[in-house]
Amino acid sequence: MTRDAALRDQTRSRAARPRFGPAALLMNLTVYPLMALWTLLGIAIFPLIFPGWKLVTGWGSDRIMRHLIWLYGRGWLLLMSPFVRFRREGLTVAGIRPPAILIVNHRSFFDTYCMALLPVYDITFAVRAWPFRMFWYGGFMRLARYLDVENLSWEECVAAGRRVFAAHGFLLFFPEGHRSRDGRLQRFYGGAFKLARETGVPVIPLCITGTDVLLPPGRFWLQPARVTLRALPPVHPSQFPGPSGHLDLRRFVRDRMVEQLNGGTTEQRPTRV
């Protein structure tokens, strides 16, 4: 490990330690109850809002649900704003054009909430099975036609992806599969990149930082933080031909994200003897 890498690890370790100051105490005493109320309010008024949304917009039920989920996330950002500084970089409607696959690193339970920072709402999440088991969210996720990638066959995933792209939407993956425990970018699974190659849609890497300070894995105590969501330039799968093209695409995207998350330093690969 280089000296710079060691210093970054020490900085991450210090930042992730909870500081039990007055701001953190006030944050935990207010944000959790307000989040519960915001969620209960959303569930309570949903039967009233949903038909009206459909009548006014004429949209399909899944698109309406994705819009409402995005608005719910915007409300969460507002609740957090006294304690968390949110910043967006490279996130414009002109710069993030559908159809596309969004690739996001994963550091915290709240990473999904932070997707409300995106300037677009028609995003279909492709996630593992466990979020669908949360009774207060599962029904809404199914109505939004989110993808349970653990229980869908590859053919079903491709068909669902083509449906999303035909409607000029976005499909979002957390390719690490689970949250990083140390802030480092983990190994990427290949499904999102195989799908990009098969459908021909570009991949847009998104780098999120600061949520591992806000709420890292294994901790329930919230901490004030600065959260940044940064979009990198789209990567087109046509740049990676051949039978191993999806592996080359995966490696290229991951390397670009590592470089961004490490402040311009690429990850050192082990030397083969």
C-alpha positions as CSV (number, residue, x, y, z in Angstrom):
1,M,0.0,0.0,0.0
2,T,1.3,3.4,-0.9
3,R,1.7,6.2,1.6
4,D,-1.1,8.2,-0.1
5,A,-3.4,5.2,0.1
6,A,-2.6,4.7,3.7
7,L,-3.3,8.3,4.5
8,R,-6.7,8.0,2.7
9,D,-7.5,5.0,4.7
10,Q,-6.7,6.8,7.9
11,T,-8.9,9.7,6.8
12,R,-11.8,7.4,6.1
13,S,-11.4,5.7,9.4
14,R,-11.4,9.0,11.3
15,A,-14.4,10.3,9.3
16,A,-16.4,7.1,9.9
17,R,-16.0,7.3,13.7
18,P,-19.2,8.7,15.3
19,R,-18.8,12.0,17.0
20,F,-21.3,12.3,19.8
21,G,-21.5,16.1,19.8
22,P,-24.6,18.3,20.2
23,A,-25.3,18.4,16.4
24,A,-25.2,14.6,16.1
25,L,-27.4,14.2,19.2
26,L,-30.0,16.7,17.8
27,M,-29.8,15.0,14.4
28,N,-30.7,11.6,15.8
29,L,-33.4,12.9,18.1
30,T,-35.1,14.7,15.2
31,V,-34.3,13.0,11.9
32,Y,-35.4,9.4,12.8
33,P,-38.8,10.5,14.1
34,L,-39.4,12.8,11.2
35,M,-38.4,10.1,8.7
36,A,-40.9,7.7,10.3
37,L,-43.6,10.4,10.1
38,W,-42.7,11.2,6.5
39,T,-43.0,7.5,5.6
40,L,-46.3,7.0,7.4
41,L,-47.7,10.2,5.8
42,G,-46.7,8.9,2.4
43,I,-48.3,5.6,3.0
44,A,-51.5,7.2,4.3
45,I,-52.0,9.7,1.5
46,F,-50.9,7.3,-1.3
47,P,-54.5,6.0,-2.0
48,L,-55.6,9.6,-2.5
49,I,-52.6,10.8,-4.6
50,F,-52.2,7.9,-6.9
51,P,-55.6,8.0,-8.7
52,G,-55.3,11.8,-9.1
53,W,-51.7,11.5,-10.5
54,K,-53.0,8.9,-13.0
55,L,-56.0,11.1,-14.0
56,V,-53.8,14.2,-14.5
57,T,-50.8,12.6,-16.2
58,G,-52.2,9.6,-18.0
59,W,-49.1,7.7,-17.1
60,G,-48.8,4.0,-16.3
61,S,-48.9,2.9,-12.7
62,D,-45.2,2.0,-12.6
63,R,-44.1,5.4,-13.9
64,I,-46.3,7.2,-11.4
65,M,-44.9,5.1,-8.6
66,R,-41.3,5.9,-9.7
67,H,-42.1,9.6,-9.7
68,L,-43.7,9.4,-6.2
69,I,-40.6,7.5,-4.9
70,W,-38.4,10.2,-6.3
71,L,-40.5,12.9,-4.6
72,Y,-40.4,10.9,-1.3
73,G,-36.6,10.9,-1.7
74,R,-36.7,14.7,-2.2
75,G,-38.5,15.0,1.0
76,W,-35.9,12.9,2.8
77,L,-33.2,15.3,1.4
78,L,-35.1,18.2,3.0
79,L,-35.3,16.5,6.3
80,M,-31.6,15.8,6.3
81,S,-30.6,19.2,5.0
82,P,-30.0,20.9,8.4
83,F,-27.3,18.3,9.1
84,V,-26.1,17.1,5.7
85,R,-24.6,19.2,2.9
86,F,-25.6,17.7,-0.4
87,R,-23.7,18.5,-3.5
88,R,-24.2,17.4,-7.1
89,E,-21.5,17.4,-9.8
90,G,-22.1,16.7,-13.5
91,L,-25.7,16.0,-12.9
92,T,-27.8,17.8,-15.5
93,V,-30.8,16.7,-17.6
94,A,-28.7,17.4,-20.7
95,G,-25.8,15.3,-19.4
96,I,-27.8,12.3,-18.2
97,R,-29.9,11.2,-21.2
98,P,-32.0,8.1,-21.4
99,P,-31.9,5.3,-22.1
100,A,-28.9,4.4,-20.0
101,I,-27.7,2.2,-17.2
102,L,-26.6,4.0,-14.0
103,I,-23.8,2.4,-12.0
104,V,-23.4,3.5,-8.4
105,N,-21.0,2.6,-5.7
106,H,-22.5,1.5,-2.4
107,R,-21.4,2.7,1.1
108,S,-24.6,3.1,3.1
109,F,-28.3,2.2,3.5
110,F,-29.1,5.8,2.6
111,D,-27.4,5.6,-0.9
112,T,-30.7,4.7,-2.5
113,Y,-32.4,7.8,-0.8
114,C,-29.6,10.0,-2.3
115,M,-30.6,9.0,-5.8
116,A,-33.2,11.8,-5.3
117,L,-30.3,14.1,-6.1
118,L,-30.6,13.0,-9.7
119,P,-32.4,15.5,-11.9
120,V,-34.5,12.6,-13.4
121,Y,-37.1,10.5,-11.7
122,D,-37.9,7.7,-14.1
123,I,-35.4,5.3,-12.7
124,T,-35.9,1.5,-12.3
125,F,-33.8,0.1,-9.5
126,A,-32.2,-3.4,-10.0
127,V,-31.5,-4.6,-6.5
128,R,-31.1,-7.8,-4.4
129,A,-34.1,-9.5,-2.8
130,W,-33.9,-8.2,0.7
131,P,-35.4,-4.7,0.2
132,F,-38.5,-6.3,-1.2
133,R,-39.0,-8.0,2.1
134,M,-39.4,-4.7,3.9
135,F,-43.2,-4.6,4.2
136,W,-43.4,-0.8,4.3
137,Y,-41.5,-0.5,1.0
138,G,-41.9,-3.8,-0.8
139,G,-45.3,-3.2,-2.2
140,F,-44.3,0.1,-3.6
141,M,-41.2,-1.3,-5.2
142,R,-43.2,-4.0,-6.9
143,L,-45.7,-1.4,-8.2
144,A,-42.7,0.6,-9.5
145,R,-41.6,-2.6,-11.3
146,Y,-38.2,-2.6,-9.7
147,L,-36.1,-5.6,-10.5
148,D,-35.3,-8.3,-8.0
149,V,-32.1,-9.5,-9.6
150,E,-31.7,-12.5,-7.3
151,N,-35.0,-14.0,-8.3
152,L,-35.2,-13.2,-12.0
153,S,-33.6,-15.3,-14.7
154,W,-31.2,-13.7,-17.1
155,E,-33.8,-13.7,-19.8
156,E,-36.3,-12.0,-17.6
157,C,-33.7,-9.3,-16.7
158,V,-32.9,-8.6,-20.3
159,A,-36.6,-8.4,-21.2
160,A,-37.2,-6.0,-18.3
161,G,-34.2,-3.9,-19.3
162,R,-35.4,-3.7,-22.9
163,R,-38.8,-2.6,-21.6
164,V,-37.2,0.2,-19.5
165,F,-35.0,1.4,-22.4
166,A,-37.9,1.3,-24.9
167,A,-39.7,3.8,-22.6
168,H,-36.6,6.0,-22.5
169,G,-36.0,5.3,-18.8
170,F,-32.9,4.5,-16.7
171,L,-32.0,1.2,-15.0
172,L,-29.8,1.6,-11.9
173,F,-27.4,-1.0,-10.4
174,F,-25.3,-1.2,-7.4
175,P,-22.8,-3.6,-9.0
176,E,-20.9,-4.3,-5.7
177,G,-24.0,-6.1,-4.5
178,H,-23.7,-5.0,-0.9
179,R,-22.3,-2.0,1.1
180,S,-18.6,-1.5,1.4
181,R,-17.3,-1.9,5.0
182,D,-14.2,0.1,4.5
183,G,-15.1,2.7,1.9
184,R,-13.1,0.9,-0.9
185,L,-14.8,0.0,-4.1
186,Q,-15.4,-3.7,-4.1
187,R,-15.5,-6.3,-6.8
188,F,-18.2,-5.6,-9.5
189,Y,-20.7,-8.2,-10.6
190,G,-21.1,-8.4,-14.3
191,G,-24.8,-8.4,-15.0
192,A,-25.2,-4.7,-15.6
193,F,-22.3,-4.7,-18.1
194,K,-23.6,-7.8,-19.9
195,L,-27.0,-6.0,-20.2
196,A,-25.3,-2.9,-21.6
197,R,-23.5,-5.0,-24.3
198,E,-26.7,-6.9,-25.2
199,T,-28.9,-3.8,-25.5
200,G,-26.3,-1.3,-26.7
201,V,-27.2,1.4,-24.1
202,P,-24.5,3.5,-22.5
203,V,-23.3,3.1,-18.9
204,I,-23.2,6.3,-16.7
205,P,-21.0,5.8,-13.6
206,L,-22.1,7.7,-10.5
207,C,-19.7,8.2,-7.6
208,I,-21.2,8.9,-4.1
209,T,-19.1,10.0,-1.2
210,G,-20.0,10.9,2.4
211,T,-22.8,8.5,3.1
212,D,-20.3,6.2,4.8
213,V,-19.9,9.1,7.3
214,L,-23.6,9.7,7.6
215,L,-24.5,6.1,8.3
216,P,-22.0,3.3,7.5
217,P,-22.8,-0.4,7.7
218,G,-23.2,-1.7,11.3
219,R,-24.0,1.6,12.9
220,F,-27.4,3.2,13.7
221,W,-26.2,6.5,15.0
222,L,-26.5,9.2,12.4
223,Q,-23.7,11.7,12.0
224,P,-23.6,15.1,10.2
225,A,-21.8,14.7,6.8
226,R,-21.1,16.2,3.4
227,V,-22.5,14.0,0.6
228,T,-21.5,14.4,-3.0
229,L,-23.0,12.6,-6.0
230,R,-20.9,13.0,-9.1
231,A,-21.6,11.8,-12.6
232,L,-18.8,10.6,-14.8
233,P,-19.0,10.7,-18.6
234,P,-21.1,8.0,-20.3
235,V,-19.3,4.9,-21.5
236,H,-20.6,3.2,-24.6
237,P,-20.5,-0.6,-24.8
238,S,-19.6,-0.4,-28.5
239,Q,-16.1,0.6,-27.4
240,F,-15.6,-2.9,-26.1
241,P,-16.1,-5.5,-28.8
242,G,-15.5,-9.2,-28.7
243,P,-16.7,-12.1,-26.5
244,S,-15.0,-10.6,-23.4
245,G,-16.3,-7.1,-24.1
246,H,-18.6,-7.0,-21.1
247,L,-15.6,-7.8,-18.8
248,D,-13.5,-5.1,-20.4
249,L,-16.4,-2.6,-20.0
250,R,-16.8,-3.6,-16.3
251,R,-13.0,-3.2,-15.7
252,F,-12.9,0.2,-17.5
253,V,-15.9,1.6,-15.5
254,R,-14.6,0.3,-12.2
255,D,-11.2,1.8,-12.8
256,R,-12.7,5.2,-13.7
257,M,-14.7,5.1,-10.5
258,V,-11.8,4.1,-8.4
259,E,-9.7,6.9,-9.8
260,Q,-12.5,9.4,-9.1
261,L,-13.1,8.1,-5.6
262,N,-9.4,8.1,-4.8
263,G,-8.9,11.7,-5.9
264,G,-7.3,10.9,-9.2
265,T,-5.2,8.0,-8.1
266,T,-5.7,4.6,-9.8
267,E,-5.9,1.4,-7.8
268,Q,-2.8,-0.6,-7.6
269,R,-3.3,-4.1,-9.0
270,P,-1.2,-7.0,-7.5
271,T,1.9,-7.8,-9.5
272,R,1.8,-11.3,-11.1
273,V,5.0,-13.2,-10.8
